[in-house]
Amino acid sequence: MTERTTYRVGIDIGGTFTDVVLLDSKTQEITFGKAPTTPADRAIGFFNGLDLVLDASGADAAKITEIVHGSTVATNAVLEEKGSRLGLITTQGFRDILQIGRAYIPGIFTNFLRYKKPDPLVPLERVREAPERMSVDGRVLRPLDEAAVRTAIQELLDDDIEALAICLLHSYVNPAHEIRIEEIARELSPDLFISRSSSTLPEYREFERTVTTVLNAYVMPAVDRYLGSITNGLKKRDYPAELSIVRSDAGIMSIGAAVERPVNTVLSGPAGGVKGASVIAAAAGHPNIVSMDMGGTSTDVCLSTAGEPRLSTDAWVSHFPIRVPIIDITTIGAGGGSIAQVAPSGALRVGPESAGADPGPACYGRGGAQPTVTDANLVLGRLPAELAGGGVVLDLEASRRVVEEGVAKPLGLTVEQAAEGIIRIVDENMLGALRVVSVARGMDPRELTLVPFGGAGPVHGCQLARLAGISTVLVPAAPGVLSAMGFLLADVRQVFSRTMVGVIGELDPDRYNEELDALSRQATAWLDEEHIPAGDRAIEVTLDLRYKGQAYELPISAAIPLTDASLTEAMTAFHAEHKRRYGYDQPFTTVEIVTLRVTAIGELPTPELQRHTAEGPDAHHAIASQTQVFFDGAWVETNVYERSQLRAGNQFNGPALVRQDDCTTVIHPGQVVNVDDLLNLIVTNEEAGNGN
C-alpha cells in the first residue's frame, strides 16, 4: 500500500520575520519561507508565511495534518504590560504578598540607590482575602468561609476583572479550598479566566507560586484571543490541520493546554531553536553545544549537554520570577535591528533598542532612519543585496548614509570604521551572554561547539567563537529557520510536580512512591487528553535535591520506584552535578528532596536527518561570485559560495561568504570550512590543506 503524502508545518513568529517550514512526511523534503512579521496583527504574518510555503512547494493545504506554532503572545503581554485586568484571592493575612515580594535588586552594586520596584500585576485594591487556613501538612486549621468568598468574587466581578488568580497558603499540599473557590467563581461567572496555583504550580515558596499563578492569569485572555484568531483563520481557509503550541521547555502542547497554562509558553520561540540545534548537533557528533539564536530584535544563548537543552525552574520574565520548566536561556537586546547611537559622552552604544520589523533597518526601505547592526553588516559587504529569497531588497546607500550620519561623523571615523565598531560592540555584548550560560554554569566554553542560527546568527557566529576561544562552529543546513524546524523535532510534553520535603536516608520511600504514582496517573490522563498512542508515551521522573539548609535545588533524574539504592544513586549524581555547577560538593552533608517532578512525554513523528555520501574536498563548483568584504580594517577579495551547491566532503578556506535564502554565513580569514554528511558547515580556526 502506497504511503499517503501528508505535511507538518512549523511556524515561528519573530520580531522581524515569520519563519515557516513545511515537511513532506513521505519524501522528507523540506520547504521553508520567510514573511515579514506584522506587529499590529501577528496572525496576518502567520497566514502570509503559510501561503508562501504552500505556493513554493505546491503542497495541498488539505493534507497538512499538524501546524506547530511558537507563540510570543504571552511574553509580549508581560513585556508590554498589556495583559488582563485581573483579581487575586489569597489566604487571609497574605493580602500584601505581591507588594512585599523578595529582597531582590538587579545589579545591586550600581542600582541600589536608583532602583524602582515595578508595580505588581494586581494592584492592592483588586486583592481579596479568603477566611481559611491550611497547615504545612495539609490539615484544615480553619474551614473556608464560602459566603465571604462569594462576596469577594462578586466585588471583583463588579470591578470588571477579566481573569482571576487563586493562591492560598499551603494549597500545594491540599488544594481543596482553592478548588472550591474556583467552583464558586464559575457559578458567578462561567466564562471568567481562572488560574489556580494548585493546578498551575503545586510547589512551595509562596511568593514565586503566587507570581507564577498571577502571570498565568494575566496573559490568559490575550493568548486565548490570539489562538482563537489563528484557529478561526484555519477554519475559514478550510485547513484541517491540528494546531499545537510550543512550550518553554521545548515540548509542545494542544491549544486547550496552552490556553489553560499560557505561562508555559513565555519562551516558546527560542525553545524551538534550541531544540533543533541540540538534535542536529548531537546527530553530527557534537552533543555539548552553546546555541546562539540572533534575530532582528534579540539574541538568545543557551547551553545544551548530551544532546538536550539545559532546563531551569528558576527564571524571570521582565521583572517577575516564574517557577515553571523553561530552557535555561540568556537573552540580550542584540539583534540585526539593534540601533547604534553615540551617547553624549562620546561612547558608541548598540541596543537594546531595536528598529524591529516596522520600520526596520534603514536598508529595508521602510522608513528606518537610524543605523542598525544589519546596516553595518551591509556596509561591510557581509550581506547580499537581497534577503529572504528576494523578499527584501537591501539599499546599500541608505545604510551608508545612516551609519555615516549617526556614527561616523560624530566620532570622526570613516563609514567602514564606524560599521566595524558597531559589529565589534554587538559581538562583545553577545560574548557576555555566552559566558553567562557556559562559565557561570560550570562549563568551559572551549569544550563546547557553537551553533549559530537565526537570520543574523551565522553572520556573527564565527567571530564570536574566536572571541570566546571556541574552536568549532556548526552552522546547520537551514539556520535562518531553525526555530521553526525545531518545532517539528519536539515532543508533546507536560510536567506535573508536587513539593514533598524529606531527608534522604530518613524519609519513607513508600510515601514518596505513592505521590509519584499519583503524579504518574495525572501524566497518563493528560496524555490521554492529548490523544497520544500508548506506544508513543514515556514518563520521566526527576527529584529537586539540595544540601540541607540551602535555598535552591538542582533537578536530578531518578529511577522509579524509589528505593534505598535508587535514592543513593540520585544523591551521588547530585554531588557530581553540584561540583560541576558550583565548583565544590559536600558528600558528607545531608541531602534532602524538595520537589517531585513527573514529565509526560508523547513522541511524535520527526523529520529524518538525511545523511549524504562524501564527495571530494574541491568546492570550486559552489563559488557563485567574488566580492569585497571588510575584515580587520581592510577590504578583502572574498569568494561567495552558494549553500545549495555545497556537497558533503567539500572544504574551503576563509574569507568567504556562504549565501542561502534564509541567511548568510560569514567565514573570517584564517578559518576553514568542512561540509559534513548532514550538510552542516563545520568551521574551525585553522587553515585547510586544499585551499579554495
N, C-alpha and C positions, 0 to 999 in steps of 0.2 A: 504494500500500500504506500502510495506516494505521500511524503510528508507535506502537510499543508503549510504554506507560507504565512507567517504572522509577523508582527512587528512589535517591538518595545521601544519606547521613546523616553529619553531623559531630557529635562528642560531646567536650566539654571538661569535665573534672572539676576544679573549682576548690576553694578552701579552704572555701567556704560553700555554693555551689550547683553542680550539674552541669547544664551547658547543652547542649541538643540542638537541631540544625537539620536539617530534612528538606526535600530539594529534589526536586520533581517534574520529571523530565527533559523531559517533554512540554510542560507548561504553564509551566514555570519558576516555579511557585508555591512559596513557602517557608512552612513551618510551624515554629515554634520553641516550646520549652518549657523550664522550669526545674524541677529537682527538688532537694531538699536533698541535699548530699553526705553520704555515710555513711562517716566516717573509719575505723570498725572494719573495714569491708569495702567498698571503693570500687566493687566490681562490683555491689553492690546498688543504689547510686545510678545506676550506668550503665544498668542494665536498667529501673529506675523511670523514668528520663528518656526512654528509648527507648519504653517503653509509653505514656508521656504523649503524645508527639507522634504516635504511631500512632493513639491514640484521638482526638486532636484533629483529625487530617487524614482519618481514615477510610482510610488507606493500607493496602495489603495487604503484610504483612511478607515474604511470599514474593517480592515484586517489588523488594526492596531489593538492589541489585547491589553496593554497597560502603558500609562504615562506616569513616570516617576518625576516628581517636581520638588525642587529645592526652593522653599519659600523664605523670603526675608521680611515678611509682613510683621511677624511678632517682634523681631529685632528693631525694625524701623518704628513701630508703635512706641517702643520704650525709648529709643534714642531721640525721637522727635516729640516725645511726650504727647502723643495723640491716641492714647488708649481710651478705655471706657471710663465713664463716671461710675464709681463703684463704692460699695459699703463693706464694712468689715465687722464681724461679730467675734468677740474674744471672751475668754473667761472673766468673770467679774474680778476687778482689781488689776487687769492687764491692759487697760484701755490705751496706755501710753507706750506700748511695746515698740511701735514703729518709730516714735519720737526719740525714745531712749537709745535703741539700737546697740551698736558696739562702739567701743572707743577706738575708732579707725580714722586715720587721716592719711590719705595718699601723699607720698612724697613728704613725710613728716618733717624732715630736716629743712625743707625750703618752704613748706606750705602752712606750717602750724599757726602762723600769725595772720594769714590771709585766707585760709580755707573756710569756705561757706558750706555748711552741711546742706545737701539737697533736701527739698521738701519731700515728705513721704508721698507715696502714690494715693494714699487715702488720708484726707485731712481729718483732724480730730473730731470735727462736727459730724462726720459720717461713720464714726466708730461707735458700736453699741456693745454693752457688756451683758453676757448671759449669766444669770444666777445659777451656778453649778460648780462642781469641783470633783476632779478625779485625783486619786493618789498616783504616785510614781509607778505602782504595780498594777494600776487599772481598777482599783476598788472605788466605788462611788462613795465619796465623802459627803457630797451634797447633791441631792436629786436635781434634775433640770426643771426650772420653773418655766413651763411651756407657755403660760399666759403672758409672762414678761417677755419671752422671746417673740411671741406673736406680735405683741405691741411694738417691739423694737424693729422687727422686719417691716411692719406696715409703715412706721415712721420713715424708714429708709426708702421704701417704695414711693411714699408721698414726696420724697425729696428727689424723685426722678433718677434713681440709680439704674444703670444698665446691667450691672453684674454684682454678685455678692461673694465675698470670701468668708469662709468659716474656719477659724483656727482656735481650738481650745487646748488648754493645758493638758499634757499627757494623753492626748487623743490618739497618738501613735500606738499606745498600749490597748486602749479601749475606746473605739470610735462611736459608741452607742449614742452619746449626746450629740455629736456632730451629725450623725445620720438623721436623728430626729429633727434637728434644726433644719436640715435640708428638706425633709418631708414637709415641714410647716411652710417653708418658703415656697415649695412647689404648689402647695394648696392655695397660697395667696397670689402667686404669680407663676403660672405653669411655664411661661416662656423665658423666665429670668435665667441668665447665665450664672451658674454657681460653681465655685471652686472650693472643694472641701479638703483640708490638709491631710486627713487620714486616708484620702484617696490619692492626692497629688504627691505627698511626701510624708509617709508614715515613719518619720525618724525624729530623734530628739534634737536639741538645740532650738529653742523656742523662737528666737528672732529669725534665724535663717529659714525655718519652716514657715513662719508667718510671711516673710518677704516672698518666698517662692510661691506660696499659695495666692498671695495678692497679685504678684506678677502674672500668674496664670489667669486669674480673673480679669486683670487689666487688659490683656490682649485678646481675650476670647471673642468679643464682638467683631473686632477688626479681622481676625483670622476667619471667622465664620462668614463674614460678608465677602471677603476675597475669594475663599474657596467656593462659596456659593456662586460667585460670578464666573469662576472657571468652569464649575460643573454645569451651570446653565449654558455657557458658551459651547461646551462639548455637545450637550443635548441638541441645541439649535442647529449645530452642524452635523447632527446625526452620527457623531463618533461614538461607537460602543465601548471605547476604551475605559478601563477602570483607572481612577486616579489615585496614586499613592503619594505620600509626603515623606521627605527625608527628615530623619531625626538628627539631633545634635551629636549623637554617639555613632553616627554613620550607618544606622539601621534605617528601615522605612516602616511606615505605619499607614493605616487606612485614613480616609477623610474623617470618619467618625472619631477615631482615636486622636487625630490632630486637633479637632475642634474641642475635644474634652480636655486634652493636655497640650495646648499650644506652647507652653513654656518649654516643652521638649524640642521645639523647632528653632530656637534662637540662633543656633549656628548651623542651620540646615545646609546652606550652600557650601560653605567651607568644608563641612564634614564629607561631602561627596567627593571633593577634590582630593582630600587626604586619603580617603578610602581607595580611590582609583590609583593614586601614586603608590600607596603601600602594596597593593596587589600586583601592579605591573613591575615595580622594582623587585619585589620578592621573587617573581617569576624569572626575572633576569639575573638572579643571584645576588641581590643587594637587599637583604632583609632589614637592615638598620639604616634608616634614612632620616633626613630632615627635609620636609617638603616646604616649598615656598610658592604660594599662590598670589601672584601680583596681578591685580586687575586694574580697573580705571580709577578706583577710589582708595583702595587699601591693599595691604599685603598681609596675608595670614601665614604664619610659620608654625609648624607642628612636628613633633618627634614621633616616629614610628619605630618599634622594635619587634623583631621576629615576625615581620610582615603585617603587623596590626598597629593602628594608631593608638597612642597612649591616651587613656581616658582619665578624667578627673570628676569628682563630685563637689569641687570647691572652686567655683568660677564667679565671675562678675559680668553683668550686663549693664553698661553705663555705670551708675553709682550703686547698683543693687546686687547683693550676693544671691546666688541661686545654688541649690543643692541637688541638681539632677545630673545624671550621667551625661558627660559632654566631652568632646575631644579637647585635649589639653593644648589649646592653641593660644598664640600670642598675636594680636592684631595691632598694626600701626597704620597711621594715616599716610601711607606712601604708596601711590599708585600712578598709573600713567597720566591721570588727570590732576595730580597734586600740583598746586600752584607754587611757583618760586617767586619770592619777593625779597627786596633789600630793606632791612629794618632801619629805623632812624640811626641806630648805632653804626650802620655800615655793614652789618653781618648779613650774609645770604642765608635765607631760610627756605626750606622746601616742605610744604604740607604743614599741618594735616588738612588744611582747606583744599577742596577739590573742585575742579570745574565740572565734574560729574558727566552725565550724559547730555545735559541741556544747560548751557550751550556746548560744553565740552572744550577740549583744547582748541587753540586758535586755528590749527591746521585742519580741523574738521570743517571749517567754513560755516559754522552755525552761530557766529557772533561772539565767540570767545575772544577776549581781549587781554588776557594775562598769560604770561609764559608758564608752561607746564612741563612735566617730565617727558611727555610724548613729543612736545615741540622741540625740546633739547635733543632727544634722540634723532629726530628728523633732521635737525641742523647738522648733527654729526654724521649723517649718512647711514645711520644704523637701522632705518626703517625704509621699506619700499614706498613707492608712490601711492599704493593702494592698500587698504586693509579689508579684512572680512571678505576675501574673494572678489574684490572690486566694489563692495557695498559702500565703502568710504574712500573717497579720493582725497589725498592729503595735499595741502597747499604749503609748499616749502617756503615761499616768500612771506606768507603770513607768520610762520614760525620764526623765521629770521627777524622779522620786524618786531614781534613782541619780546623775543629774547634780547634783542639789541636795546629796545626802549626800556624794558623792565629791569634788566640785569647788567648788560654790558656797559652802557653809558654811565649809570650811577657808580659802577665800580672801576671804570676806566679800563675795561677789558675788550678784547675782540669778541665777536659773536661766538666763535668756536670756543674760546677760553671760558666764556660765560656758560655756554651749554655744557661743557665738560665739568665745570664747577657744580652745576645743578645735578648732574649724574653722580658725581662723587659724593655729594651730600646725601642724596637719597640712598645710595649704596651703603653708606655708613649707618644711616638710620636702620636699614634692614639688617645690618650686621649685629646691631644691638639686640634686635628681636631674636635673631638666630642664637645668640649666646644665652638668652633667657631660657629658651626651650632645650638647649643642649647642656652647656656648662652648669647652669643653675639646676638641672635635673640629674647631675652626676654623670653626664656623658661627654666624652672628649669629641669635639666636632671633627677632629682629624680621623676618627674611626668611623665616620658616617659618610653616606653618599648624599649629595644634594640633588633634589628632584625639583626643578623649577617648572612651573606651569602657569596657566592663566594667560591672558593676552599679552602681558608685559613681562612675565617671569623669565622666559628664555632670553629676553633681551639683556637682562641684568644678571642672570644666574651664574654664568661662567666667571665674571669678575668678582661677584660676591663670594664664590668658592675660594678664589685666590686670597681674598681679604681674610677669610675665616680659616685658612690653612687646610681646606678640604681638597683632597687630591682628585676626587672623581665626581663628575656631574652626569646625571642621567636625564636626558630630555625625551619624554615619551613621544610616541608617533603622532599624537594629536594633542599637544599640550594646551592649546588655546581653548579647548572644550573639554578638558579632563574632568572638571567638576560634573558636567552633565554625563560624561562617560562613567564616572564613579558611581552615579546614581544607579546605573544598570548592573553594577557589581555588588550592590548592597543586599542584605537580607532583611526580612521582616524581623523587628526586634522590639522588645519591651522589657523593662526592668521592674521587678517587684521587690520591695525592701521592707525591713522591719528592724527597729532598734531593740537589741537584747544584750545588755552589758553583762559580761561574765569573765572571770579569770580562767584561762586555760590551765587545766590541772585541778581546778576546784569545781567548775561548772558541771551540771548534769547533762551529758550528751543527749539523753533521751528527750529532754525538754526542747533542746535546740533542733533535734531531728523532727519533732512534732511540728515546730514552727516552720522549718524548711519544707516539710510535707504540705503544710497549708499554703505556703507561697508557691510551691510547685503546682498545686491544684489551681490556684489563681492563674498561673502562667499557662497551664494547659487549657483552661477555659478561654483565656484570651486568644490563644492560637486557634481554638475552635471558631471564635467570632471572626477571626481573620481568614478563615477557610483554608488553613494550611493542612495539606495531607499528612497523615500520620508518619509516613516515611521520610518526610522532609523537615522533621522537627528536631530540635535539640534544646536541652536545658543545661545552663551553666550556673555554677554556684561560686560566689566569692564572699569572703569574710573581710570586713573592715577591722584591721588589727592595729593595736598601738601598745607601746610600753605604758604600764600603769602610771597615771599621773600626767601623761601627755595630753595635749588639747586636740590633736588631729591624728588621723589614721591613714593607713595605706591599704588599698584593696589587694587581697591575695586569693588566688584561685584555690578551691578546696574540693576534695573528693567526698561524695556522699554515699552512704550515711556517715555522719561524723562519728569517728571512733577515737580512742586514745592515739592510735597510730596515725590517722589522717590529720588530727589536730597537731600532733608533733611535727608532721611533715609541713603543714601550713605555717607553723611557728618558725621552723628552720628557713622556709622561703621568705618569711617576713624579716628575719635577721639579715639575710643576704640583700634584700631589696632596700632595707633601711640603710645599710652600709653603702650600697651603690648610690643611693639618692642623697644621703647626708654626710657620707664620709666616715661613719662610725656605726657600730652596733653595740648592744648590751645583752649578750647571750645569757647572762645570769640574772637578768631583770624580769620581773613578772610581765607576761603578755596577756592582754585581755581582748576579747571580742567585743565590738561595739555594735555593729550592724550586720545583719544577714541580707544578702542580695541574691535573688534568683532571676536570671535573664532568660526570657523565652525567645527562641530563635526559629524562624521559619526560612528554610533555604529556598531560594528562587533560582530559576534558570539564569545563568550569567553568560556573557559573551565568552567565546573561546578565544584565547590569545593565540593567534596564528604564528607559528614558527616558520622561518624561511631558510632554505639551503644557502649556505655561504657561497658567494661568488668571489672573484678576485678583488684585491685591495684598490685597484685603479678606479678613481671616482671622476675622471675627466668627463665622462658622458653626462654627468649631472650638472656640469657648470653651465649656467644659463647666460651669464654675462660677467663683466668686471665693473667695479665701481670704486669710487674714492670714499674711504671711511676714516674718520678722525680718531686715532688711537694715541694716547700718551703724548699729546701736544703736536701731532703731525698728521697730515693726510697720507694714507697708505693705500696702494692699489690692492683691491680685495676681490677675491672670487665670490660670486653669488651662486650658490647651489640650489637646485630645485629639489625640495624634500621628496617629492613623489618619484623622482628618478633615482634616488639613492637605493642601493641594494645591500642586503646582508653581506658583511665582509668588506665593504668599501671602507677606505681610510683616506683621510686628508688632513693637512695642517692648517692652522690659523695663520694670519687672519682670514676669516671667512664669514659670510652671511648665509644662513640656510633659510630659504624662503618657502612658506606654505600659506594656504589660505587663512588659517586660524591664528598664525603668529609668525614671528621671525626670531631665529636663534642667532645670537652674536657670539662668534668664536674669536678670542683675542689672540694676538701674536704669541707664539710660544706654546700654544695649546694644540693638542691633536685629537681628532675625532675618529672613532671606530663605530661602525653601524653593526649592532648585534643582530641575532636571529629573530628578535621581536621588532626589528627596525627602530629600536631606540638609538639615540645618539649618545655614545659613551665618550665623554670629554675628559681628558687628563692633561695635566700641566707638564707635558714633555713632548719633545719633537718626535714625529713619526719617521720611520725609515724610508717611506716611499715617496715623500713629497706630495705636492698637489697634483 
